[in-house]
Amino acid sequence: MNEYPSRVTLYDDGVYRWSYDMDMWGNRYLLRILLKVLTIFCVAVLLVLLALLGPNYINAKTLGVCALIVAGMYLIPLGVYAICALAMHGSYHLCFQMDESAVALVQSAETKRRNRALGAFATVVGLAAAKRPGEVLRVTSTLAMANAVGTTAFSSVTRVKLHPEDDVIDLREWFGLNQIYVGREDYPFVRDFILERVREKARK
């Protein structure tokens, strides 16, 4: 687990393996997802509050209280992210493996110890971004990897979104979202490998 190469490498068992060190300060992809989810959530909460209060209670004081609630909703998750980034010295080490049927995020023992908090945080963000916060990600890969924590079978992918500027490939399923990080040198290879194996509808 500690020997995953930095470049995408084909092993004798037919599985491609690689690692990626995400710059938690420089790569803003996860933060953008978090802010998008928070904005949607905050707008929904505000609309419900204002609807419950009614027009007679909408005044400067009420709006001020709502503004404080929204600020808290933003600051707490962002604060958790900042603490995690500081604890991991600004780098989130990720390991991936991929074969003809699936791709998976693999977590080593060291990564589990260092990134347990961020892993839970990323899972919540991924589920919320997939608009299925009450569902659990399905583990359906045929890859033989006991340490996989985020596995996506190509047959279950409903949409592929490419973010080469952030080194990310989004694989969306009905009940989940898996984010595949890969370096610029190998991004085209992994992108094409995945696109050739998902359904045509998902490529569009």
Disulfide bonds with the S-S distance in Angstrom:
none
